[in-house]
């Protein structure tokens, strides 16, 4: 992550570029929907902008190191229709 220019970018731009930014901004009391630059928003909450950027970079690097979970595939049972049919037959035999 290159945070050289992020302090002069709006919060919306930072949020679009850094997925972990929302969590970090909320922890510092910065409104993620703000139209201020990151430097202005950090100053408004008395937070050092370099510290906010460092935490964002740490979280982004940590997220990049996590393995990507494989997409879950739905489990398909080929005998569902047959099982339902068998259950109906069993019920029919009990009633008859």
Backbone torsions as a table, in degrees:
resi	resn	phi	psi	omega
1	UNK	NA	132.4	177.8
2	UNK	-108.2	108.0	-175.5
3	UNK	-96.6	18.6	-176.9
4	UNK	-59.4	-40.5	-175.4
5	UNK	-110.7	-3.3	-176.0
6	UNK	-63.8	-29.7	-178.8
7	UNK	-67.0	-21.6	178.1
8	UNK	-98.2	-0.7	178.7
9	UNK	-90.6	155.3	178.0
10	UNK	-70.9	160.7	179.6
11	UNK	-59.0	-40.2	179.3
12	UNK	-59.3	-41.6	179.5
13	UNK	-65.4	-43.4	179.8
14	UNK	-63.2	-42.9	179.7
15	UNK	-62.5	-36.1	-180.0
16	UNK	-70.9	-30.9	-176.5
17	UNK	-89.0	-32.2	-174.5
18	UNK	-120.8	107.5	-176.8
19	UNK	-59.7	-32.6	-177.2
20	UNK	-83.3	-1.1	-174.6
21	UNK	-63.2	-39.2	-177.0
22	UNK	-58.5	-45.5	179.9
23	UNK	-63.6	-42.8	-179.3
24	UNK	-67.0	-45.6	-179.0
25	UNK	-61.1	-43.6	178.8
26	UNK	-62.4	-37.2	-179.3
27	UNK	-67.1	-24.9	176.9
28	UNK	-93.5	1.9	179.2
29	UNK	79.8	20.1	179.4
30	UNK	-96.2	129.2	-179.5
31	UNK	-71.9	118.8	-178.7
32	UNK	-66.2	-13.8	178.9
33	UNK	-97.7	7.7	-178.1
34	UNK	-66.5	149.1	176.8
35	UNK	-99.9	8.4	177.5
36	UNK	-76.5	163.5	171.0
37	UNK	-74.0	162.5	-179.8
38	UNK	-61.1	-39.8	179.0
39	UNK	-63.2	-42.4	179.4
40	UNK	-67.2	-42.4	-179.3
41	UNK	-66.4	-39.3	178.1
42	UNK	-66.3	-42.2	178.7
43	UNK	-63.7	-35.7	-180.0
44	UNK	-65.5	-26.2	178.7
45	UNK	-104.2	11.5	-179.1
46	UNK	58.1	35.4	178.0
47	UNK	-107.9	135.3	177.1
48	UNK	-68.1	125.9	-177.0
49	UNK	-62.2	-33.9	178.5
50	UNK	-64.3	-36.9	178.4
51	UNK	-67.8	-43.6	178.6
52	UNK	-60.8	-45.6	178.7
53	UNK	-63.8	-38.8	179.9
54	UNK	-65.3	-40.7	178.5
55	UNK	-66.3	-41.2	177.5
56	UNK	-61.2	-43.0	179.5
57	UNK	-64.1	-42.5	178.3
58	UNK	-59.6	-47.4	-178.7
59	UNK	-65.3	-39.4	179.5
60	UNK	-65.5	-41.5	178.3
61	UNK	-67.0	-40.0	178.2
62	UNK	-62.5	-43.0	179.2
63	UNK	-65.5	-35.3	-179.7
64	UNK	-69.5	-24.8	-179.7
65	UNK	-81.6	-20.8	-179.7
66	UNK	-69.6	139.2	176.8
67	UNK	-70.1	146.4	179.4
68	UNK	-78.2	127.2	180.0
69	UNK	-71.3	137.2	178.3
70	UNK	-66.7	147.7	179.5
71	UNK	-67.2	135.9	179.5
72	UNK	-76.1	134.5	176.8
73	UNK	-100.5	140.5	178.1
74	UNK	-66.6	142.4	178.6
75	UNK	-85.4	126.5	-178.7
76	UNK	-114.8	123.5	176.7
77	UNK	-99.7	121.7	-176.3
78	UNK	-74.8	-21.1	-175.7
79	UNK	-100.3	17.6	-177.7
80	UNK	-62.0	-48.1	-178.8
81	UNK	-62.5	-39.8	-179.9
82	UNK	-66.8	-41.5	178.9
83	UNK	-64.2	-41.6	178.5
84	UNK	-63.5	-39.7	179.6
85	UNK	-64.6	-42.3	179.4
86	UNK	-63.7	-40.3	179.3
87	UNK	-62.9	-39.4	178.8
88	UNK	-65.2	-41.9	178.4
89	UNK	-63.8	-40.8	179.2
90	UNK	-62.8	-43.4	178.6
91	UNK	-62.8	-39.8	-179.0
92	UNK	-64.9	-38.7	178.6
93	UNK	-66.9	-36.2	179.5
94	UNK	-68.0	-36.9	-177.8
95	UNK	-75.0	-38.3	-174.4
96	UNK	-72.7	NA	NA
